């Protein structure tokens, strides 16, 4: 009897998670053993953030489906409900063997819920990690709804075991975006500057996302941060925050920067172009995970503001400070270009190969839909 080709559907909702999943999607889409499907939703569908579903379509995957799950300022619980509705219809149409989700946002949570309630295996990429916001609770909830796990490192693997997950269902493959970061096909910095019309010889990157559990202090915090950045008299490339509650408060402050010659603001950048921009930056500042992961890998200095990435790294070279104008100015004044030793606790750039090898094992597909909590010995 001929072996049936297994169907795998990837759910992507943001420019960030697509960067993480891109190499995994590629290896499945090019495979003759598996049939690949890509469900595109979330921020990808918003014009405000650059309609980045176009970037997914440009990859020419065989099966792409776009589901708008929100309008500007839609509450996160409604986004969750809308995603469940659309994704449920989709998976009941294509009947996949496995759903792959990434990270800690409402869309992957929706994907995990749909998979669980429809008896479909769910694989969670980069579970078991910590942060300082509600994102951590979301990430752990997704992990508990998933039968299979692909973690970035052994620390994350250990946390999942501590959460009652089966060690045999947890696979350490590293962070898949490292695959792209190590690629020799990244655009040159000149190509990046030409594409996005960035005139600066030297520049730094600013990315700041809302912390939903600290929404009451967000306006005050972003005002202090923007004030410090402007007073530093350096050149910056600003990238829009994600669409979590409070993004409008941040963007309202950005409107005041329209005529600042030392600041260029973008809704989104293509992932490979962002990586080249980061690789050649003086430093990155804000509260994005890029300042923890990608910056460390490239050896680029980072200033991390606030609690969003709390406890996510043990790298002592990363400057951690509060949202205080004076502290931020002091940090910018002290930072040195490329002072961090290049390192990574998130893999060696072979996530794609490891992922494919693991899911090609017949034993992998024997994972049980029904999970049980496993006590620590």
C-alpha positions in Angstrom: 0.0 0.0 0.0 1.5 3.4 -1.0 2.3 5.7 1.8 -0.1 8.7 1.9 1.6 12.2 1.7 1.0 13.9 5.0 -0.4 17.4 5.0 1.2 20.0 7.2 -0.3 23.5 7.7 1.7 26.4 9.1 -0.1 29.4 10.7 1.6 32.8 10.4 0.2 36.1 11.7 3.1 38.5 11.9 6.3 39.6 10.1 8.2 38.2 13.1 6.7 34.7 13.2 7.0 34.4 9.4 10.7 35.0 9.8 10.9 32.2 12.3 8.8 29.8 10.3 10.2 30.6 6.8 12.9 28.0 6.6 10.7 25.3 8.0 7.9 26.1 5.5 10.5 26.1 2.7 11.7 22.6 3.4 8.2 21.2 3.6 7.0 23.0 0.5 9.9 21.6 -1.5 9.4 18.1 -0.2 7.8 15.2 -2.0 7.0 13.4 1.3 4.8 16.2 2.7 2.2 18.6 1.3 2.6 22.1 2.7 -0.2 24.6 3.4 0.2 28.2 4.7 -2.6 30.0 6.6 -1.9 33.7 6.6 -3.7 36.0 9.0 -3.2 38.7 11.7 -0.9 41.7 11.1 -0.1 40.3 7.6 -3.5 41.4 6.4 -3.4 45.0 7.8 -2.5 47.8 5.4 -1.4 49.9 8.4 1.5 47.4 8.8 2.5 47.1 5.2 0.1 44.3 4.0 2.9 41.8 4.6 0.8 38.9 3.2 2.4 40.0 -0.1 5.8 38.9 1.3 4.4 35.5 2.0 2.8 35.3 -1.5 6.2 36.2 -3.1 7.6 33.0 -1.8 5.3 31.2 -4.2 4.3 28.4 -1.9 2.0 25.9 -3.5 -0.9 26.4 -1.1 -1.5 29.8 0.5 -4.7 31.0 2.1 -5.2 34.5 3.5 -7.8 35.1 6.3 -8.3 38.7 7.5 -9.1 38.3 11.2 -9.2 41.9 12.3 -9.5 45.6 11.6 -7.4 48.3 13.2 -7.9 48.4 17.0 -9.8 45.1 17.2 -9.6 43.7 20.8 -7.3 40.7 21.2 -10.1 38.4 22.4 -12.2 39.2 19.3 -9.1 38.5 17.2 -8.8 35.1 18.9 -12.4 34.3 18.1 -12.2 35.5 14.5 -9.0 33.4 13.9 -10.6 30.3 15.4 -13.6 30.7 13.1 -11.5 31.1 10.0 -8.9 28.5 10.8 -11.5 25.9 11.8 -13.2 26.3 8.4 -9.8 26.0 6.6 -8.6 22.8 8.4 -12.0 21.1 8.0 -11.6 21.7 4.3 -8.0 20.6 3.8 -7.9 18.0 6.7 -4.2 18.3 7.7 -2.2 15.7 9.6 -0.4 18.4 11.6 -0.7 22.1 12.5 2.5 24.1 13.1 2.3 27.3 15.2 5.0 29.6 16.6 5.4 31.7 19.7 3.0 33.5 22.0 0.4 35.5 20.2 -3.4 35.1 19.9 -3.3 33.6 16.4 -1.1 30.6 17.3 -3.3 30.1 20.4 -6.3 30.0 18.1 -4.5 27.4 15.9 -3.7 25.2 18.9 -7.3 25.4 20.2 -8.6 24.4 16.7 -6.2 21.6 16.5 -6.9 20.3 19.9 -10.7 20.4 19.5 -10.5 18.7 16.0 -8.1 15.9 17.0 -5.2 17.2 14.9 -1.6 17.1 16.1 -0.3 20.5 17.0 3.5 21.3 16.9 4.6 24.4 18.8 7.8 26.1 17.7 9.8 27.9 20.5 7.7 27.0 23.5 9.1 26.9 27.0 10.6 30.4 26.9 10.1 33.2 29.4 9.4 36.9 29.1 8.0 39.7 31.3 4.5 40.1 29.9 1.2 38.3 29.2 3.0 36.8 26.2 4.5 34.2 28.5 1.1 33.0 29.7 0.0 32.8 26.1 3.1 30.8 25.1 2.6 28.3 28.0 -1.1 27.9 27.1 -0.1 27.1 23.5 2.4 24.6 24.7 -0.2 22.8 26.9 -2.5 22.5 23.9 0.3 21.1 21.7 1.4 17.5 21.5 4.8 18.2 20.0 7.4 20.8 20.6 10.4 22.2 18.7 12.4 24.3 21.2 15.3 26.7 20.7 17.5 25.3 23.4 17.7 22.8 26.3 16.6 25.4 28.8 13.2 25.7 27.1 13.1 21.9 26.8 13.6 21.6 30.5 10.9 24.1 31.3 8.4 22.2 29.2 9.3 19.0 31.1 8.7 21.0 34.3 5.3 21.9 32.9 4.3 18.2 32.6 5.2 17.7 29.0 6.6 14.4 27.7 10.3 14.6 27.1 10.0 12.2 24.1 7.8 14.8 22.4 10.2 17.7 22.8 12.9 18.3 20.1 15.7 20.9 20.4 16.2 22.3 16.9 17.4 25.9 17.7 15.6 29.1 16.5 14.8 28.7 12.8 15.6 32.3 12.0 19.2 31.6 12.6 19.1 29.6 9.4 18.3 32.7 7.5 20.8 34.8 9.5 23.6 32.5 8.5 22.6 32.5 4.9 25.0 33.9 2.3 22.0 35.3 0.4 21.2 38.2 2.6 21.0 41.5 0.8 23.9 43.9 1.2 23.6 46.9 3.3 23.7 49.1 0.2 20.8 47.1 -1.3 18.8 47.7 1.9 19.5 51.4 2.1 18.7 51.8 -1.6 15.4 49.8 -1.3 14.2 51.7 1.8 15.9 55.1 0.9 17.9 55.2 4.2 20.4 58.0 3.8 22.5 57.5 7.0 26.1 56.2 7.0 25.7 55.3 10.7 22.3 54.5 12.3 20.7 52.5 15.0 17.4 50.6 15.1 14.4 51.4 17.4 11.6 48.9 18.0 9.2 49.3 20.9 6.1 47.2 21.5 3.3 47.8 23.9 3.3 45.8 27.1 -0.4 45.0 27.6 -0.2 44.4 31.3 1.4 47.9 31.8 -1.0 49.8 29.5 -1.6 52.6 32.1 2.0 53.7 32.0 2.5 53.3 28.3 1.9 56.9 27.2 4.3 58.2 29.9 6.9 55.6 29.1 6.9 56.1 25.3 7.1 59.9 25.7 10.2 59.5 27.9 11.8 57.0 25.5 11.2 59.1 22.4 12.4 62.2 24.1 15.7 60.4 25.0 16.2 59.1 21.5 15.7 62.5 20.0 18.0 64.2 22.4 20.8 61.6 21.6 21.2 63.3 18.2 21.9 59.9 16.5 20.3 58.5 13.4 17.5 55.9 13.8 15.4 53.6 11.8 12.1 53.2 13.6 9.9 50.1 13.0 6.2 50.1 13.9 5.2 48.2 17.1 3.0 45.0 16.8 -0.7 45.4 16.9 -1.2 44.6 20.6 -3.4 46.8 22.8 -1.7 50.2 23.1 0.0 50.3 19.6 -2.1 53.5 18.8 -0.5 55.2 21.8 3.0 54.5 20.5 2.1 55.5 16.9 0.7 58.7 18.2 4.1 59.7 19.5 5.7 58.6 16.2 3.5 61.1 14.3 5.4 63.9 16.1 8.6 62.7 14.5 7.6 63.3 10.9 10.0 66.1 10.3 13.0 64.7 12.2 15.7 64.2 9.7 17.6 61.8 11.9 14.6 59.4 12.1 13.0 57.2 9.4 9.9 55.3 10.3 8.7 52.1 8.6 5.5 50.0 9.2 7.5 46.9 8.3 10.7 45.7 6.7 11.2 42.5 4.8 12.8 40.0 7.2 16.0 39.5 5.3 16.4 43.2 4.8 15.8 43.8 8.5 18.5 41.3 9.3 21.1 43.1 7.1 20.1 46.4 8.6 20.5 45.0 12.1 23.8 43.4 11.3 25.3 46.7 10.2 23.6 48.9 12.9 25.5 50.7 15.7 23.0 49.3 18.2 19.4 48.3 18.6 17.2 49.9 21.3 13.7 49.2 22.5 12.0 46.0 23.8 12.0 43.7 20.8 13.2 40.1 21.1 15.5 41.1 18.2 17.6 42.9 20.7 18.0 39.7 22.6 18.4 37.1 19.9 19.4 38.4 16.5 21.5 41.2 17.9 23.5 38.8 20.1 24.1 36.5 17.1 25.4 39.3 15.0 27.4 40.8 17.9 25.5 44.1 17.8 25.0 46.1 21.0 21.5 46.2 22.5 19.7 48.5 24.9 16.6 46.7 26.3 14.0 48.9 27.9 11.4 47.7 30.5 10.0 44.3 31.3 8.9 42.8 28.0 12.1 40.6 27.6 12.6 40.1 31.4 14.7 37.0 32.2 15.0 36.1 28.5 18.7 36.3 28.3 21.7 36.0 30.6 24.0 38.0 28.4 25.5 40.6 30.7 26.6 42.8 27.7 22.9 43.7 27.0 22.0 46.9 28.8 18.7 46.6 30.7 17.2 49.8 31.8 13.8 51.4 32.8 11.8 53.7 30.6 13.6 56.8 32.0 14.9 59.6 29.8 18.1 60.1 31.8 18.9 56.4 32.0 18.3 55.9 28.3 20.6 58.8 27.4 23.3 57.5 29.7 23.0 54.0 28.1 23.2 55.5 24.5 26.2 57.5 25.6 28.1 54.5 27.0 27.3 52.0 24.3 30.0 51.0 21.9 29.5 49.8 18.4 29.5 46.0 18.1 30.9 45.4 21.6 28.9 42.2 22.2 30.8 39.0 21.6 29.1 37.1 18.8 27.2 34.2 20.4 23.9 32.4 20.4 22.0 30.3 22.8 19.4 29.6 20.1 21.0 27.2 17.7 23.6 26.9 15.0 21.6 27.5 11.8 20.5 24.0 11.1 16.9 24.1 12.4 15.5 23.3 9.0 17.5 20.1 8.6 16.7 19.0 12.1 13.0 19.7 11.8 12.7 17.8 8.5 14.7 14.8 9.8 12.5 14.6 13.0 9.2 14.8 11.2 10.4 12.2 8.7 10.6 9.6 11.4 7.7 7.2 11.5 7.8 7.3 15.3 7.1 11.0 15.3 3.6 10.5 13.8 2.7 8.0 16.6 2.3 10.8 19.1 -1.0 10.6 20.9 -3.7 13.2 20.5 -4.7 12.7 24.2 -2.1 14.2 26.5 -1.4 13.5 30.2 0.5 15.5 32.7 3.7 13.8 33.6 5.0 14.5 37.1 8.7 15.1 37.7 10.5 12.1 39.2 
